[in-house]
């Protein structure tokens, strides 16, 4: 696991533990490869990036901004009031492949 990702896990869980008694939930969304202007530019500049991402993503597609928005709506709604310390990968299964 990359150190930056491990740091987010640890930071999120630490804050979630510290603030849970105050009814403050702390969670993090880890986006995968999302189809944006920035990633479109990267696909144009880096040979094979598009196919490499698709090959490793079980969902078989790049993410859409709405995919991230759905996770954010859930985590900001009452439906997630008992969710804290969660690290939610929104990546079409990319991280599940290791």
MODELLER restraints for C-alpha pairs under 7 A, 6 or more apart:
rsr = mdl.restraints
at = mdl.atoms
rsr.add(forms.Gaussian(group=physical.xy_distance, feature=features.Distance(at['CA:9:A'], at['CA:87:A']), mean=6.57, stdev=0.5))
rsr.add(forms.Gaussian(group=physical.xy_distance, feature=features.Distance(at['CA:12:A'], at['CA:26:A']), mean=6.18, stdev=0.5))
rsr.add(forms.Gaussian(group=physical.xy_distance, feature=features.Distance(at['CA:12:A'], at['CA:27:A']), mean=6.07, stdev=0.5))
rsr.add(forms.Gaussian(group=physical.xy_distance, feature=features.Distance(at['CA:12:A'], at['CA:28:A']), mean=6.69, stdev=0.5))
rsr.add(forms.Gaussian(group=physical.xy_distance, feature=features.Distance(at['CA:12:A'], at['CA:85:A']), mean=5.65, stdev=0.5))
rsr.add(forms.Gaussian(group=physical.xy_distance, feature=features.Distance(at['CA:13:A'], at['CA:85:A']), mean=4.54, stdev=0.5))
rsr.add(forms.Gaussian(group=physical.xy_distance, feature=features.Distance(at['CA:15:A'], at['CA:26:A']), mean=6.44, stdev=0.5))
rsr.add(forms.Gaussian(group=physical.xy_distance, feature=features.Distance(at['CA:16:A'], at['CA:25:A']), mean=6.00, stdev=0.5))
rsr.add(forms.Gaussian(group=physical.xy_distance, feature=features.Distance(at['CA:16:A'], at['CA:26:A']), mean=4.86, stdev=0.5))
rsr.add(forms.Gaussian(group=physical.xy_distance, feature=features.Distance(at['CA:16:A'], at['CA:84:A']), mean=5.66, stdev=0.5))
rsr.add(forms.Gaussian(group=physical.xy_distance, feature=features.Distance(at['CA:16:A'], at['CA:85:A']), mean=4.95, stdev=0.5))
rsr.add(forms.Gaussian(group=physical.xy_distance, feature=features.Distance(at['CA:25:A'], at['CA:83:A']), mean=6.71, stdev=0.5))
rsr.add(forms.Gaussian(group=physical.xy_distance, feature=features.Distance(at['CA:25:A'], at['CA:84:A']), mean=4.80, stdev=0.5))
rsr.add(forms.Gaussian(group=physical.xy_distance, feature=features.Distance(at['CA:26:A'], at['CA:84:A']), mean=5.24, stdev=0.5))
rsr.add(forms.Gaussian(group=physical.xy_distance, feature=features.Distance(at['CA:26:A'], at['CA:85:A']), mean=5.64, stdev=0.5))
rsr.add(forms.Gaussian(group=physical.xy_distance, feature=features.Distance(at['CA:27:A'], at['CA:84:A']), mean=5.67, stdev=0.5))
rsr.add(forms.Gaussian(group=physical.xy_distance, feature=features.Distance(at['CA:27:A'], at['CA:85:A']), mean=5.15, stdev=0.5))
rsr.add(forms.Gaussian(group=physical.xy_distance, feature=features.Distance(at['CA:27:A'], at['CA:86:A']), mean=4.89, stdev=0.5))
rsr.add(forms.Gaussian(group=physical.xy_distance, feature=features.Distance(at['CA:27:A'], at['CA:87:A']), mean=5.97, stdev=0.5))
rsr.add(forms.Gaussian(group=physical.xy_distance, feature=features.Distance(at['CA:28:A'], at['CA:86:A']), mean=6.45, stdev=0.5))
rsr.add(forms.Gaussian(group=physical.xy_distance, feature=features.Distance(at['CA:28:A'], at['CA:87:A']), mean=4.99, stdev=0.5))
rsr.add(forms.Gaussian(group=physical.xy_distance, feature=features.Distance(at['CA:28:A'], at['CA:88:A']), mean=6.15, stdev=0.5))
rsr.add(forms.Gaussian(group=physical.xy_distance, feature=features.Distance(at['CA:29:A'], at['CA:87:A']), mean=6.04, stdev=0.5))
rsr.add(forms.Gaussian(group=physical.xy_distance, feature=features.Distance(at['CA:29:A'], at['CA:88:A']), mean=4.82, stdev=0.5))
rsr.add(forms.Gaussian(group=physical.xy_distance, feature=features.Distance(at['CA:29:A'], at['CA:89:A']), mean=5.95, stdev=0.5))
rsr.add(forms.Gaussian(group=physical.xy_distance, feature=features.Distance(at['CA:29:A'], at['CA:90:A']), mean=6.82, stdev=0.5))
rsr.add(forms.Gaussian(group=physical.xy_distance, feature=features.Distance(at['CA:30:A'], at['CA:87:A']), mean=6.97, stdev=0.5))
rsr.add(forms.Gaussian(group=physical.xy_distance, feature=features.Distance(at['CA:30:A'], at['CA:88:A']), mean=5.94, stdev=0.5))
rsr.add(forms.Gaussian(group=physical.xy_distance, feature=features.Distance(at['CA:30:A'], at['CA:89:A']), mean=4.63, stdev=0.5))
rsr.add(forms.Gaussian(group=physical.xy_distance, feature=features.Distance(at['CA:30:A'], at['CA:90:A']), mean=6.00, stdev=0.5))
rsr.add(forms.Gaussian(group=physical.xy_distance, feature=features.Distance(at['CA:31:A'], at['CA:68:A']), mean=6.85, stdev=0.5))
rsr.add(forms.Gaussian(group=physical.xy_distance, feature=features.Distance(at['CA:31:A'], at['CA:89:A']), mean=5.99, stdev=0.5))
rsr.add(forms.Gaussian(group=physical.xy_distance, feature=features.Distance(at['CA:31:A'], at['CA:90:A']), mean=4.91, stdev=0.5))
rsr.add(forms.Gaussian(group=physical.xy_distance, feature=features.Distance(at['CA:31:A'], at['CA:91:A']), mean=5.63, stdev=0.5))
rsr.add(forms.Gaussian(group=physical.xy_distance, feature=features.Distance(at['CA:32:A'], at['CA:90:A']), mean=5.91, stdev=0.5))
rsr.add(forms.Gaussian(group=physical.xy_distance, feature=features.Distance(at['CA:32:A'], at['CA:91:A']), mean=3.91, stdev=0.5))
rsr.add(forms.Gaussian(group=physical.xy_distance, feature=features.Distance(at['CA:32:A'], at['CA:94:A']), mean=6.95, stdev=0.5))
rsr.add(forms.Gaussian(group=physical.xy_distance, feature=features.Distance(at['CA:33:A'], at['CA:62:A']), mean=5.83, stdev=0.5))
rsr.add(forms.Gaussian(group=physical.xy_distance, feature=features.Distance(at['CA:33:A'], at['CA:63:A']), mean=5.94, stdev=0.5))
rsr.add(forms.Gaussian(group=physical.xy_distance, feature=features.Distance(at['CA:33:A'], at['CA:91:A']), mean=6.54, stdev=0.5))
rsr.add(forms.Gaussian(group=physical.xy_distance, feature=features.Distance(at['CA:34:A'], at['CA:62:A']), mean=5.62, stdev=0.5))
rsr.add(forms.Gaussian(group=physical.xy_distance, feature=features.Distance(at['CA:34:A'], at['CA:63:A']), mean=4.26, stdev=0.5))
rsr.add(forms.Gaussian(group=physical.xy_distance, feature=features.Distance(at['CA:34:A'], at['CA:64:A']), mean=5.44, stdev=0.5))
rsr.add(forms.Gaussian(group=physical.xy_distance, feature=features.Distance(at['CA:34:A'], at['CA:65:A']), mean=6.54, stdev=0.5))
rsr.add(forms.Gaussian(group=physical.xy_distance, feature=features.Distance(at['CA:35:A'], at['CA:62:A']), mean=5.87, stdev=0.5))
rsr.add(forms.Gaussian(group=physical.xy_distance, feature=features.Distance(at['CA:35:A'], at['CA:63:A']), mean=5.78, stdev=0.5))
rsr.add(forms.Gaussian(group=physical.xy_distance, feature=features.Distance(at['CA:35:A'], at['CA:64:A']), mean=5.52, stdev=0.5))
rsr.add(forms.Gaussian(group=physical.xy_distance, feature=features.Distance(at['CA:43:A'], at['CA:49:A']), mean=5.64, stdev=0.5))
rsr.add(forms.Gaussian(group=physical.xy_distance, feature=features.Distance(at['CA:43:A'], at['CA:50:A']), mean=5.83, stdev=0.5))
rsr.add(forms.Gaussian(group=physical.xy_distance, feature=features.Distance(at['CA:54:A'], at['CA:60:A']), mean=5.33, stdev=0.5))
rsr.add(forms.Gaussian(group=physical.xy_distance, feature=features.Distance(at['CA:54:A'], at['CA:61:A']), mean=5.75, stdev=0.5))
rsr.add(forms.Gaussian(group=physical.xy_distance, feature=features.Distance(at['CA:54:A'], at['CA:62:A']), mean=6.95, stdev=0.5))
rsr.add(forms.Gaussian(group=physical.xy_distance, feature=features.Distance(at['CA:56:A'], at['CA:94:A']), mean=5.94, stdev=0.5))
rsr.add(forms.Gaussian(group=physical.xy_distance, feature=features.Distance(at['CA:57:A'], at['CA:92:A']), mean=5.88, stdev=0.5))
rsr.add(forms.Gaussian(group=physical.xy_distance, feature=features.Distance(at['CA:57:A'], at['CA:93:A']), mean=5.68, stdev=0.5))
rsr.add(forms.Gaussian(group=physical.xy_distance, feature=features.Distance(at['CA:57:A'], at['CA:94:A']), mean=4.52, stdev=0.5))
rsr.add(forms.Gaussian(group=physical.xy_distance, feature=features.Distance(at['CA:58:A'], at['CA:92:A']), mean=6.21, stdev=0.5))
rsr.add(forms.Gaussian(group=physical.xy_distance, feature=features.Distance(at['CA:58:A'], at['CA:93:A']), mean=5.43, stdev=0.5))
rsr.add(forms.Gaussian(group=physical.xy_distance, feature=features.Distance(at['CA:58:A'], at['CA:94:A']), mean=6.60, stdev=0.5))
rsr.add(forms.Gaussian(group=physical.xy_distance, feature=features.Distance(at['CA:59:A'], at['CA:92:A']), mean=4.92, stdev=0.5))
rsr.add(forms.Gaussian(group=physical.xy_distance, feature=features.Distance(at['CA:59:A'], at['CA:93:A']), mean=6.51, stdev=0.5))
rsr.add(forms.Gaussian(group=physical.xy_distance, feature=features.Distance(at['CA:63:A'], at['CA:91:A']), mean=6.77, stdev=0.5))
rsr.add(forms.Gaussian(group=physical.xy_distance, feature=features.Distance(at['CA:68:A'], at['CA:90:A']), mean=6.58, stdev=0.5))
rsr.add(forms.Gaussian(group=physical.xy_distance, feature=features.Distance(at['CA:74:A'], at['CA:80:A']), mean=6.36, stdev=0.5))
